[in-house]
Amino acid sequence: MSAADAPLVVTLPERLDRPLRLGPFPSARDALRFLTYAAVGACLAPFVPAGLWLGVVGLGFVSSVWKPGGETVEGRAARAVSWELRRLRGGRGMTPADLPEPSHRAHLTLDSGARVAVVRAGGLPLAYLPSAELARRFEQFREIVRGLDGGFVLHATLAPIHAGPFVPVGQAPGGADRAARDGYRELVRLIARGRSVRRVYLAVGCTSPGSEGVGRLEANVAALMERLAALGLVPFRLRDRALAEAARRIGWAERGPSP
């Protein structure tokens, strides 16, 4: 085969962002981790058998060199123990079972007498925006706050990711397709278990009584959603159980029925 008939081969350069190794360690941070383990083993040497402090040093070397999935062994173990403790402890679910039945409510009346409505919005990635765009977004958000008539609360929290929307539905296939589907479902479940989604609640309130207060509150909510949409967000008005759950997360107490 002549040189003209040879296939074209393009050599890719080394990655510019690859981590720099330090001897057998993937990075200088991992080498420092090993030195920390070695120092602990040296401190234990006069008081414990040789096998114990050598085991500490060996564990440090393995943890610093072997990082399956980019995570250290002790990090994986700590995350597994933390998840198991949360599973055994149980805790309060995302939505309590004792919430009232849906009543198509669009606002709540708190113990203080204020009437509030809540809008949920997603996050807006700002880390890589130019300075001029960041300044423009800041001015837009400041105008949103200034344009509200009455109280305003912004509450940001984290919530677990539910794997349900990301797994296939319907009748399970058979054979190799079934095994592939089960493996995919398990992968999605494991990924969602260790991650959270940011929830941002924006609440507006009004203390005016009667229909006048309701009208003013609804006008504020409509203006808030319109300005959030102009900012590039997708606002969602909370009602019924979602509204009561948002109030519980923020820490508000709803006024009960009059005796």
N, C-alpha and C positions, 0 to 999 in steps of 0.2 A: 504494500500500500504506500503510495507516495505521500509526501507531506501535504499536498493540496487536498487529498482525499481523506485525511485524518479528521476525526470529529473535533469540533471546536470545544475547548475546555477553558472555562473561566474560573480562575482561582479567587475564592472569596477571602478578603483580608480578615485579620483577627478582630474580634469585637472590641470596640473602644470602651465599653462599659463593663467588661468582664472584671471580676474581683481579682486582685493581685494576691498570689499565694506567697506564703512564708514557709519555705521548707515543706514538710509534710502536711502543714496546716492550710486549710483553704483561705485563710485571711489572717491578718495580724490580730484581729479580735479573738479568733479561735486560739491562736498561740497564747494570748494573754489569759484566756480561760484555762488552758492547760497549766500555765504557771500558777494560777490561783489554786487549782487542785493540788499541784505539787507542793505548794507552800502549806496547805492544810495537812497533807500527808507528813511533811517534815515536822510540823508542830505536834502531830500525834505519835510520831516515832518513839519518843522516850516513854510513852505511857501505855501503848497498846502493842499487841503482838505484831511481828513484821508482816504477816499475811494481811492484816487489816489495813495498815497504812499503805502497803504496796497495792492493795485493791483499790484504795481511793485514788492513787496516782494512775493506775490502769484505767479506771473508770473515766477519769478526766481526759486521758489520751484518746480513748474510744469516742467519748462525747465530742471532743474537739475535732477529730478527723472524720468520723462517720456521721453524716447528717442526711438521713434518708428523707427525700422530699424537701430538702432545704431547711429542715428543722432539727434541732438537737434532740438527743435521746431524753434528757431530763425535761426539755420543754414538752415533748410528746407525752411523757409520763405525767407531768404536772397537769396538762390539759385533760388527760384521761381521768385522773383522780378527781379533778374539779368537776368534770361532767358527771362522774358516778356519784359524787356527794350531792350534787344538785338533783340528780334523779332519785336518790334515796330520800332526800329531804322533802321532795315534792315542791310545794309552794303554790302561790296563787297563779292561776291560769291567765291567759291573755284576756279572756272575757268571763267574768264571774257568772255562775249559773243563776244567781238570785236577782239578776237585773229585771226590771219590769218588762212586760210585753210591749212590743212596738206600738207606739201611738202617733206616729208620723210627726213627732215634735221636731221643730227646727231650732228651738232655743230652750235654755234652762233658766229657772229662777233659783238663785243661790240663797243661802241663809241670810246673807247681808241684804237681801232684797233686790240686788242687781239682776238684770236679765242679760244673759250672755248667749252668743253664738260662736261656733268654732269652725274654722276652715283648716283642712290639712293640706300641706304642700310638700313636694319633694325638695331635695337639696339642689343647689346650683353650683356646679364645679367652677371654682374661681382661681384655682392655683396657677393655671397657665395663661390666664388672660393678660393682655397688655395693660400697662398702667393707665392709659387713657380709658380703656373699656372698664377697668375696675372702678375708676373715679365716676364714670357715667352710671354704672350699676349702683354705686353707693348713693349718688344723688337721687336716683329713681326710688331706692328704698326709703330714703329720708323723706321724699315727697309722699310716699305711701303712708308713713307714720304721721306726718303733719296733716294729711288730709282726713284722718279719722276723727270723728266727732264722738268723744267719750273715752272710756278706758280701752287699753290695748295690752295684751299679754302675748309674748312669744315664748313657747316652751318646746325645747328640743330634747329628744330622748332616743333610746335605742330599743328595737324590738326584734325578736328572732325572725328569721326568714322561714316561711312555710314552704315546704318542698312540693306541696300539692300542685300548684300551677305549672311546674316544670317537668312533671312526669307524664307519660302517655296514659290516656284513659281508654276505656273500652275493654272488650274481651281479650284476655291474654292469648297470644299465639302459642303454638306448640313447637317442640324440637329445639333447634339451635336458636331460633328467634326468641323463644321464651327465656332461655338462659341469658341472651344478650339484653333483653328487656329488664330482667331482674337485676342484672349487673348494673345497668344504667340507673335504675331506680335507687339502688344502694349507693352508687356514686353521688347522685344528686342529694340524697339524704345526708351523707357524710359531709359534703361541701356546705350544705345549708346549716348543719348542726353547729359548725364552728364559726359562723358569721352572723352579723346582725345588719339590720337596715335602719337608717336614720328616719325618725318620724318628727316632723316639725308641725306644731299646732299653733295657729294664730287665732286668738280669741278677741272679740270685740264685745263691749258691754254698754249698757244703757240703764240709767236709774229712773228715767221718766216713767210714770205709771200709765196704765191703760193702753189704748190703741195708738196714742201718740208715741209712746216709747217703742212699741212694736214696729211702727212705721220707720222711726229713726234708726232702729237697729237693723232692719232689713235694708235700708238705704246704705248704711255703713258696710254691711256684708257684701252687697252688690258692687260697691265702689272698690272694696278690698280685693275681691276676686278679679275684677276687671284690671286693676293695676298690677296684680301678681301675674296675670296672663301676659301683660305688656312687658313684664320683667323677664319673661321666658320660662315661667313656671307653669305647672298644671294644677291649679287649686281644686279642691274637692270639698263641698259643703257637707258637714257631718250632721246626721239626723238619728233619731231614735236611739238604739243601743250604742252605736258608734259615738254619738254625742255624749251619752252618759259615761262611756268608757274613757273618752278623752278628758272629761271633767274629773274622773277618778285619778287619772294619771297626773293631771296638773295639780291635784290636791284640793279641789273644791268640794264642798258639801252642798248637795242639792236640798232645797227647802222641801220638807215633807208636806203631805196634805193637811189642811187645817182640820182640827178636831170638830 
